Amino acid sequence: MSIWGKVIGGVAGFAVGGPLGAILGAVAGHQVDKMRGGNNFTGSDKNARHVAFTTAVIVLSAKMAKADGVVTRDEVETFKKLFQIPPDEMKNVGRLFDEAKKEASGFEPYAEQIAMMFAHEPVVMEELMGGLFLVAKADGRIHPDEITYLANIAQIFGFTEHQFERLKTIHLGTDDETDAYEVLDLNREASDEEIKKRYRELIREHHPDTLIAKGVPQEFVDLANDKMAAINTAYDRIEKDRGLR
């Protein structure tokens, strides 16, 4: 079964718990007490982690759709295309997206649950941020309120302002050579060996097998492609500038 089927699979909400489980339960027709277990979750359960990650992408994307004050049906259609949702799951994913848009609470409880669940795995939260950036720029422009929304999510995830700016650079792009160092999270004074070491670390951290082991569903591994491309481009730029080839 694909991750999309598991998300709307009836017992998913009970496996995950907390705000994410509650909204899953609401869509699946179950009565799940939002206070049950607070932000608890089955942290060691790989399936629950996959479901939580996927649900968070859907819910936080839906909440972001309201950030610019304009919510259109095109946004959920764009979401479906971006993440290649199987035709037989589109209706259910759309229901969850719509439920999240109309649900009265803000995005904070959902972001906080993810921050707890993946507290020691920032790479996973970087990938989730990458999905949100992908949704935000899907229409060819990003509204300032969407940037503010993404910055607030990043803060809840525990990223510093500098780390958020690095994620912006990776996902929104730049032609500034200085930013090539920012993509690798280095300063211009870094030695050649430090640059090579950091590049190898980033490639290893964002390898598909590593991401899946950490809780990123197979269906979302492609989210890492943009980041990997940015990392490779940044390294190539520095390598050429320094004559390391």
DAMOLIN-V856922 format. One record per residue. N is the residue number from 1. RES is the residue in one letter. SS is DSSP state (@ for helix, = for strand, . for the rest). OMEGA is omega in whole degrees, -180 to 180 (* if undefined). BURIAL is + if it has 24 or more other C-alpha atoms within 12 Angstrom, else -. Layout:
n res ss omega burial
N RES SS OMEGA BURIAL
N RES SS OMEGA BURIAL
This chain:
n res ss omega burial
1 M . 178 -
2 S . 180 -
3 I @ -179 +
4 W @ 177 +
5 G @ 180 +
6 K @ -179 +
7 V @ -179 +
8 I . -173 +
9 G . 174 +
10 G . -178 +
11 V . -176 +
12 A @ -178 +
13 G @ -180 +
14 F @ 179 +
15 A @ -175 +
16 V @ -179 +
17 G . 178 +
18 G @ -179 +
19 P @ 180 +
20 L @ 178 +
21 G @ -179 +
22 A @ -178 +
23 I @ 174 +
24 L @ 179 +
25 G @ 180 +
26 A @ -179 +
27 V @ -178 +
28 A @ 178 +
29 G . 179 -
30 H . 174 -
31 Q . -179 -
32 V . -179 +
33 D . -179 -
34 K . -179 +
35 M . -178 -
36 R . 178 -
37 G . 179 -
38 G . 179 -
39 N . -177 +
40 N . -180 +
41 F . 177 +
42 T . -171 +
43 G . -178 +
44 S . -178 -
45 D . -177 -
46 K @ 180 -
47 N @ 180 +
48 A @ 179 +
49 R @ 179 +
50 H @ -179 +
51 V @ -180 +
52 A @ 179 +
53 F @ -177 +
54 T @ 179 +
55 T @ 179 +
56 A @ 178 +
57 V @ -179 +
58 I @ -175 +
59 V @ -178 +
60 L @ 174 +
61 S @ 179 +
62 A @ 178 +
63 K @ 179 +
64 M @ 180 +
65 A @ 180 +
66 K . -173 +
67 A . -179 +
68 D . 176 -
69 G . -179 -
70 V . 179 -
71 V . -179 -
72 T . 178 -
73 R @ -179 -
74 D @ -176 -
75 E @ 178 +
76 V @ 177 +
77 E @ 177 +
78 T @ 179 +
79 F @ -179 +
80 K @ -179 +
81 K @ -177 -
82 L @ -174 +
83 F . 171 +
84 Q . -179 -
85 I . 179 +
86 P . -178 -
87 P @ -177 -
88 D @ 178 -
89 E @ -175 -
90 M @ -178 +
91 K @ -179 -
92 N @ 178 +
93 V @ 177 +
94 G @ 178 +
95 R @ 180 +
96 L @ 178 +
97 F @ -179 +
98 D @ 179 +
99 E @ 180 +
100 A @ 180 +
101 K @ -175 +
102 K @ -179 -
103 E . -169 +
104 A . -176 -
105 S . -180 -
106 G . -178 -
107 F . -170 +
108 E @ -178 +
109 P @ -179 +
110 Y @ 178 +
111 A @ -180 +
112 E @ 179 +
113 Q @ 178 +
114 I @ 179 +
115 A @ 177 +
116 M @ -174 +
117 M @ -178 +
118 F . -175 +
119 A . -177 -
120 H . -179 -
121 E . -178 +
122 P @ 179 +
123 V @ 178 +
124 V @ 180 +
125 M @ 174 +
126 E @ 179 +
127 E @ 177 +
128 L @ 176 +
129 M @ 178 +
130 G @ 177 +
131 G @ 180 +
132 L @ 176 +
133 F @ -180 +
134 L @ 178 +
135 V @ -177 +
136 A @ -175 +
137 K . -175 +
138 A . -178 +
139 D . 176 -
140 G . 178 -
141 R . 177 -
142 I . 179 +
143 H . 178 -
144 P @ 179 -
145 D @ 176 -
146 E @ 176 +
147 I @ 178 +
148 T @ 179 -
149 Y @ -180 +
150 L @ 178 +
151 A @ 179 +
152 N @ 177 +
153 I @ -179 +
154 A @ 179 +
155 Q @ 178 +
156 I @ 179 +
157 F . 178 +
158 G . 178 +
159 F . 176 +
160 T . 178 -
161 E @ 179 -
162 H @ 179 -
163 Q @ 177 +
164 F @ 178 +
165 E @ 177 +
166 R @ 178 +
167 L @ 176 +
168 K @ -180 +
169 T @ -179 +
170 I @ -171 +
171 H @ 180 +
172 L @ 174 +
173 G . 178 +
174 T . 176 -
175 D . -178 -
176 D . -179 -
177 E . 179 -
178 T @ -177 -
179 D @ 176 +
180 A @ 177 +
181 Y @ 180 +
182 E @ 178 +
183 V @ 179 +
184 L . 180 +
185 D . 179 +
186 L . 172 +
187 N . -175 -
188 R . -179 -
189 E . -179 -
190 A . -180 -
191 S . 178 -
192 D @ -179 -
193 E @ 178 -
194 E @ -180 -
195 I @ 179 +
196 K @ -180 +
197 K @ -179 -
198 R @ 179 +
199 Y @ 180 +
200 R @ 179 -
201 E @ -178 -
202 L @ 179 +
203 I @ 179 +
204 R @ -178 -
205 E @ -174 +
206 H . 175 +
207 H . -178 +
208 P @ -179 +
209 D @ 179 -
210 T @ -179 -
211 L @ 180 +
212 I @ 180 +
213 A @ -178 -
214 K @ 177 +
215 G . 177 +
216 V . -180 +
217 P . 180 +
218 Q @ -177 +
219 E @ -176 +
220 F @ -178 +
221 V @ 179 +
222 D @ 177 +
223 L @ -177 +
224 A @ -175 +
225 N @ 179 -
226 D @ -179 +
227 K @ 179 +
228 M @ 179 +
229 A @ 179 -
230 A @ 179 +
231 I @ 180 +
232 N @ 179 +
233 T @ 180 +
234 A @ -179 +
235 Y @ 179 +
236 D @ -179 +
237 R @ 180 +
238 I @ -180 +
239 E @ 179 -
240 K @ -179 -
241 D @ -177 -
242 R @ -179 -
243 G . -177 -
244 L . -177 -
245 R . * -
